[in-house]
Amino acid sequence: MRCVQCLKGKRKMTEKPLIIIDAFPRSKEMILNPETEARLKQCAEVIEHYGSRMPDEIIEKNLDRVSIIIGQTPMDATRLSRAKNLRAIINVKGNWEPVIDYAEAHRLGIHVVSIAPAMAPAVAEMCVGMAICLGRGVIHNDQLFRAGTERYGVAGNSQAKTLYGAKVGLLGFGNLGQALRPLLSPFQAHVSVYDPWLSAGYLTQHHCEKKGLEQILEGSDFLFLLAGVHSGNEGFLDSSILQTIRQDACVILASRAEIVDFNAFLDLAEKGHFRAAIDVFPEEPVPAHDPMRQRKNIIFSSHLAGGMQASYRRIAEMLDDEIPLLLNGLPPQRLQRAEPRLAAMQRSR
């Protein structure tokens, strides 16, 4: 991270730009390493607050001179109009939340960006692991072995599925899909995508085939549910649609639980209509006595896919790279930029 000077002449050349860090629910350790923090404080004045949302009085006091906000600070049109030096808002949760007037920020030339690409590689890796566990029956065979009822060789593989040469469907092709696609290449899988926001030509560049929802659900041996939730798709995978998933397909729910009728999804998986692995839930933490904990035929993971140290290191690295660019009035290169209309539609928690 290089020290920067103001290019617009709104501050004295000797005055450092101001960065506000309002990262809740992220901790400092989740977004900064000591090296990045030291470089940040060398080139900017930093006001930081962790453990809760930064008090409004601190935000209001510094609105007229802040250059970058790191966090999910509420910024409506009125606040944005008063933040005359603001160049960027960096969301460190990875979701587009309804606390920012995205259209107004765009109109004012304020970059609104997200660290979501930092989390995607870890989630993609988990998706591959879950797919293999489902296809090869790893958890089930572990249980048989512990019970002394295991079967060996081909006899134990009568229900096994392989990723090699499989028909793979990706429902959604944002950060997660784009991180997952290269990991599927060694398996020589035939990858199709349902994403109404993307063109066939764009997906072809990523070695994917664009298909309709019905084709993806009925034709995939392995199905990855990777779409974010927004006002147009909340709960759109209802019970009737879920029943069209290919019999005995391996289904990995790794993005947002709100895109499915969650109880219907659990019931169909438990009855063996498809195999399922789940990393996200409508309510987190899941209540201790939730009946889903008694389901026997589903692999559960407690939203562990992205939140690991490697992901947090990538967040620090991205901030290290991007903040000098943003302070110098240049566009971000590694962070995801908000498209105002789509970001405003999001229903992320």
Secondary structure, DSSP 4 states (H G I P E B T S, - for coil): ------SSSSS-TTSPPEEEEE-TTS-HHHH--HHHHHHHHHHSEEEEE-SSPPPHHHHHHHTTTEEEEEE---B-HHHHHH-TT--EEEESSSS--TTB-HHHHHHTT-EEEE-HHHHHHHHHHHHHHHHHHHHHTHHHHHHHHHHT----GGGGGTT---STT-EEEEE--SHHHHHHHHHHGGGT-EEEEE-TTS-HHHHHHTT-EE--HHHHHHH-SEEEE----BTTTTT-B-HHHHTTSPTT-EEEE-S-GGGB-HHHHHHHHHTTSSEEEE---SSSSPPTT-GGGG-SSEEE--S-SS-SHHHHHHHHHHHHHHHHHHHTTPPPSSSEEPPHHHHHHB---
